[in-house]
């Protein structure tokens, strides 16, 4: 909607057409696919109009403002046999795919819990709280690497500057396999932090996205319980300390991988790794977190709408 910005893009790419009216895109017969990267409050209406016009649709995260809106978009895409994909960019990054590979190999053992911190100073949003802004990254990563669905959510937070829009939240997400994760999101931290810790029964893994090279570090650390004991005095936990190693991760541009995957899914008709279904599950967690915030952090159960459909 910024004419100066559009002029700048035209100077960079002289052959590209620009417009301030979405109808020009929707009614263009030569356009097969649309990417929607707008404030979240516009996602549903724009996505709905694109799908109605028969366009394959890519929507940035989170896919919509509610479970009802997300479900409607999925239904439309399914009915019209169109590709609907959500911008969960991190699951297309090499480190996250490596983490999934390590977890699936059993190297970490059973995942006992995951701790995630995504913090920085700003950028404050006007239509969504910090959980809706930052936590979709962490939620999508956790669901992707564990391949599990969320069953309940607790969330606490505080709005320090804008009433009704929390700028700090602490979320707990419980998964169907018994997994447990905590997600801390903040627009009010002095330092930028992008860190996730995966604690397994055999080893532990730390993923720091701000590290330039060694983004993943695997620690051969664990707690060991003695196999038997006769008296309480003989019972002692053992702590195992081994080596740390950083696996090689081939660097790639996640957004480029994501966009290519969108095009491939359009051509083949295959379901994407961040489909509308995956987008719906993330929005389910976010909607439950909002309900929990309004009810003092009470645990909110999540029904598997995807399975019910």
C-alpha positions as CSV (number, residue, x, y, z in Angstrom):
1,X,0.0,0.0,0.0
2,X,3.1,2.2,0.1
3,X,3.5,3.8,-3.3
4,X,7.1,4.8,-2.5
5,X,8.0,1.2,-1.7
6,X,6.3,0.0,-4.9
7,X,8.4,2.5,-6.9
8,X,11.5,1.3,-5.2
9,X,10.7,-2.3,-6.1
10,X,10.0,-1.3,-9.7
11,X,13.4,0.3,-9.9
12,X,15.1,-2.8,-8.6
13,X,13.0,-5.1,-10.9
14,X,12.0,-3.0,-14.0
15,X,10.0,-5.9,-15.5
16,X,7.8,-6.4,-12.5
17,X,4.3,-5.0,-12.3
18,X,3.0,-3.5,-9.0
19,X,-0.4,-2.6,-7.7
20,X,-2.2,-1.2,-4.6
21,X,-5.3,-3.2,-5.3
22,X,-5.5,-7.0,-4.6
23,X,-8.3,-7.3,-7.2
24,X,-5.6,-6.8,-9.9
25,X,-3.9,-9.9,-8.6
26,X,-7.0,-12.0,-8.0
27,X,-8.5,-11.3,-11.4
28,X,-5.3,-11.8,-13.4
29,X,-5.7,-15.0,-15.4
30,X,-2.0,-15.5,-15.8
31,X,-1.3,-15.6,-12.0
32,X,-1.6,-19.1,-10.7
33,X,-0.2,-18.6,-7.1
34,X,-0.3,-15.9,-4.5
35,X,1.9,-15.2,-1.5
36,X,0.3,-13.3,1.3
37,X,2.7,-11.4,3.6
38,X,0.6,-8.9,5.4
39,X,-0.4,-8.1,9.0
40,X,-2.2,-11.1,10.4
41,X,-5.6,-9.5,10.5
42,X,-5.7,-9.5,6.7
43,X,-4.7,-13.2,6.2
44,X,-8.1,-14.8,6.3
45,X,-10.0,-12.4,4.0
46,X,-7.1,-12.3,1.4
47,X,-6.5,-16.0,1.6
48,X,-10.2,-16.7,1.2
49,X,-10.5,-14.5,-1.9
50,X,-7.4,-16.0,-3.5
51,X,-8.7,-19.6,-3.0
52,X,-12.1,-18.6,-4.3
53,X,-10.4,-17.3,-7.4
54,X,-8.6,-20.7,-7.9
55,X,-5.1,-19.5,-6.8
56,X,-2.7,-21.7,-5.0
57,X,-2.0,-19.8,-1.8
58,X,1.0,-19.3,0.5
59,X,0.2,-17.4,3.8
60,X,2.8,-16.2,6.2
61,X,2.6,-17.3,9.8
62,X,0.3,-17.5,11.7
63,X,-2.2,-18.5,8.9
64,X,-5.2,-16.7,10.5
65,X,-6.5,-15.1,13.6
66,X,-8.6,-18.1,14.8
67,X,-9.2,-21.8,14.5
68,X,-12.5,-21.1,12.7
69,X,-10.8,-19.0,10.0
70,X,-8.0,-21.6,9.6
71,X,-10.4,-24.4,9.2
72,X,-12.4,-22.5,6.6
73,X,-9.3,-21.9,4.5
74,X,-8.4,-25.6,4.7
75,X,-11.9,-26.6,3.6
76,X,-11.7,-24.3,0.6
77,X,-8.3,-25.5,-0.5
78,X,-9.4,-29.2,-0.1
79,X,-12.6,-28.6,-2.1
80,X,-10.9,-26.7,-4.9
81,X,-7.8,-29.1,-4.9
82,X,-5.5,-26.2,-4.4
83,X,-2.1,-26.0,-2.6
84,X,-2.4,-24.1,0.7
85,X,0.9,-23.6,2.5
86,X,1.9,-21.7,5.6
87,X,5.2,-19.8,6.1
88,X,6.7,-21.9,8.9
89,X,10.1,-21.0,7.5
90,X,12.3,-22.6,10.2
91,X,11.3,-26.1,9.4
92,X,13.0,-25.6,6.0
93,X,16.3,-24.6,7.7
94,X,19.2,-27.0,7.7
95,X,19.7,-27.0,11.5
96,X,16.1,-27.8,12.3
97,X,16.1,-30.6,9.7
98,X,19.3,-31.9,11.3
99,X,17.7,-31.9,14.7
100,X,14.7,-33.9,13.4
101,X,17.2,-36.4,11.9
102,X,19.1,-36.7,15.2
103,X,16.0,-37.2,17.3
104,X,14.6,-39.8,14.9
105,X,17.9,-41.7,15.0
106,X,17.4,-42.2,18.7
107,X,20.7,-40.6,19.6
108,X,19.1,-38.4,22.3
109,X,16.9,-41.2,23.6
110,X,13.4,-40.4,24.7
111,X,12.7,-36.6,24.6
112,X,11.8,-35.6,28.2
113,X,11.2,-31.9,27.6
114,X,12.0,-29.0,25.3
115,X,12.8,-25.5,26.5
116,X,12.6,-22.6,24.0
117,X,13.4,-18.9,24.3
118,X,12.7,-16.4,21.6
119,X,13.4,-12.9,23.1
120,X,14.4,-9.4,21.9
121,X,13.6,-5.7,22.3
122,X,10.6,-5.1,20.0
123,X,9.2,-5.1,17.4
124,X,5.8,-4.4,19.1
125,X,2.7,-5.5,17.0
126,X,-0.6,-3.8,17.1
127,X,-3.0,-6.6,16.3
128,X,-1.4,-9.7,18.0
129,X,0.4,-10.4,21.2
130,X,4.0,-11.7,21.5
131,X,2.9,-15.3,21.6
132,X,1.1,-15.0,18.3
133,X,4.1,-13.1,16.8
134,X,7.0,-15.2,18.0
135,X,5.8,-18.5,19.3
136,X,4.6,-19.9,15.9
137,X,8.3,-20.5,15.1
138,X,8.9,-22.6,18.2
139,X,5.5,-24.4,18.0
140,X,6.0,-25.3,14.4
141,X,9.6,-26.5,15.0
142,X,8.5,-28.7,18.0
143,X,5.6,-30.3,16.1
144,X,7.9,-30.9,13.1
145,X,10.9,-32.5,14.8
146,X,8.7,-34.7,17.1
147,X,5.9,-35.4,14.6
148,X,3.4,-35.1,17.5
149,X,0.2,-33.2,18.0
150,X,-0.6,-30.8,20.9
151,X,-3.1,-31.9,23.5
152,X,-3.2,-29.0,25.9
153,X,-1.7,-25.5,26.6
154,X,-1.1,-23.3,29.6
155,X,0.0,-19.7,29.2
156,X,0.8,-16.7,31.4
157,X,1.8,-13.3,30.4
158,X,1.6,-9.6,30.9
159,X,0.8,-6.5,28.8
160,X,3.1,-3.7,30.0
161,X,2.5,-1.1,27.3
162,X,-0.6,-1.9,25.3
163,X,-3.7,-3.1,27.1
164,X,-4.8,-6.5,26.0
165,X,-1.6,-7.2,23.9
166,X,0.8,-9.2,26.1
167,X,4.5,-8.4,25.4
168,X,5.9,-11.2,27.6
169,X,4.4,-14.7,27.7
170,X,5.4,-18.1,29.1
171,X,3.7,-21.0,27.4
172,X,3.6,-24.7,28.3
173,X,2.6,-27.2,25.6
174,X,1.8,-30.8,26.2
175,X,2.0,-33.3,23.4
176,X,0.2,-36.6,22.6
177,X,3.3,-38.7,23.3
178,X,3.6,-37.3,26.8
179,X,6.2,-34.7,25.7
180,X,6.4,-31.4,27.5
181,X,7.7,-28.1,26.3
182,X,8.0,-24.5,27.5
183,X,8.1,-21.5,25.2
184,X,9.2,-18.1,26.5
185,X,8.4,-15.2,24.2
186,X,9.3,-11.5,24.8
187,X,9.5,-8.1,23.1
188,X,11.0,-6.7,26.3
189,X,14.4,-8.3,26.6
190,X,17.7,-6.4,26.3
191,X,19.3,-9.2,24.3
192,X,18.2,-11.1,21.2
193,X,17.9,-14.8,22.1
194,X,16.9,-17.6,19.7
195,X,17.6,-20.8,21.6
196,X,16.0,-24.2,22.0
197,X,17.1,-27.1,24.3
198,X,16.1,-30.7,23.8
199,X,16.6,-32.9,26.8
200,X,16.7,-36.6,26.1
201,X,17.2,-39.7,28.3
202,X,20.6,-40.3,26.7
203,X,21.9,-36.9,25.5
204,X,21.0,-33.3,25.3
205,X,20.9,-30.9,22.3
206,X,21.1,-27.1,22.2
207,X,20.1,-25.2,19.1
208,X,21.2,-21.5,19.0
209,X,20.1,-19.9,15.8
210,X,22.2,-16.8,16.4
211,X,25.5,-18.9,16.3
212,X,27.2,-18.2,13.0
213,X,28.6,-21.7,12.6
214,X,28.0,-24.2,15.4
215,X,24.2,-23.8,15.6
216,X,23.7,-27.3,17.0
217,X,25.6,-28.7,20.0
218,X,25.0,-32.2,21.3
219,X,26.0,-32.9,24.9
220,X,26.7,-36.4,26.2
221,X,25.1,-35.7,29.5
222,X,22.3,-37.4,31.4
223,X,21.0,-38.5,34.8
224,X,21.2,-42.2,35.5
225,X,19.0,-44.1,38.1
226,X,20.6,-47.1,39.8
227,X,19.1,-50.4,38.7
228,X,18.4,-51.6,42.3
229,X,19.0,-50.7,45.9
230,X,18.2,-52.3,49.3
231,X,18.0,-49.2,51.4
232,X,17.2,-45.5,50.9
233,X,20.8,-44.7,51.9
234,X,22.1,-46.7,49.0
235,X,20.0,-44.8,46.5
236,X,22.0,-42.2,44.6
237,X,21.4,-40.6,41.2
238,X,24.4,-40.8,38.9
239,X,25.3,-37.9,36.6
240,X,27.0,-38.8,33.4
241,X,29.3,-36.2,31.8
242,X,30.7,-37.0,28.3
243,X,31.9,-35.1,25.3
244,X,30.2,-32.3,23.3
245,X,30.1,-32.3,19.6
246,X,28.7,-30.0,16.9
247,X,27.4,-31.9,13.8
248,X,28.1,-30.4,10.4
249,X,25.2,-28.6,8.9
250,X,25.2,-27.6,5.3
251,X,24.0,-24.0,5.1
252,X,21.1,-23.1,2.9
253,X,18.6,-20.2,2.7
254,X,15.4,-21.5,4.4
255,X,13.1,-19.0,2.5
256,X,14.5,-20.1,-0.8
257,X,13.9,-23.8,0.1
258,X,10.4,-23.0,1.3
259,X,9.4,-21.1,-1.9
260,X,10.8,-23.9,-4.1
261,X,8.8,-26.4,-2.0
262,X,5.7,-24.4,-2.6
263,X,6.2,-24.5,-6.3
264,X,7.0,-28.2,-6.3
265,X,3.8,-29.0,-4.3
266,X,1.8,-27.0,-6.9
267,X,3.3,-29.0,-9.7
268,X,3.0,-32.5,-8.1
269,X,-0.1,-32.0,-5.9
270,X,1.7,-33.4,-2.9
271,X,1.0,-32.1,0.6
272,X,3.6,-29.6,1.8
273,X,5.7,-29.9,5.0
274,X,3.9,-26.8,6.3
275,X,0.4,-27.3,4.9
276,X,-2.8,-25.7,5.9
277,X,-3.2,-28.6,8.3
278,X,0.0,-27.8,10.0
279,X,-0.9,-24.1,10.1
280,X,-4.2,-25.0,11.8
281,X,-2.5,-27.0,14.5
282,X,-0.2,-24.0,15.3
283,X,-3.3,-21.7,15.4
284,X,-5.0,-24.2,17.7
285,X,-2.1,-23.8,20.2
286,X,-2.2,-20.0,19.9
287,X,-5.9,-19.7,20.4
288,X,-5.7,-22.0,23.4
289,X,-2.9,-19.9,24.8
290,X,-5.1,-16.8,24.5
291,X,-7.9,-18.5,26.3
292,X,-5.4,-19.6,29.0
293,X,-4.1,-16.1,29.4
294,X,-7.7,-14.8,30.0
295,X,-8.2,-17.5,32.6
296,X,-5.1,-17.0,34.8
297,X,-3.0,-19.6,33.1
298,X,-5.5,-22.5,33.3
299,X,-4.8,-25.6,31.2
300,X,-6.8,-25.6,28.0
301,X,-7.3,-28.9,26.2
302,X,-7.0,-29.0,22.4
303,X,-9.3,-31.2,20.3
304,X,-7.6,-32.7,17.2
305,X,-9.8,-30.9,14.6
306,X,-7.7,-32.3,11.8
307,X,-8.4,-35.9,12.8
308,X,-12.1,-35.1,13.3
309,X,-12.5,-33.7,9.8
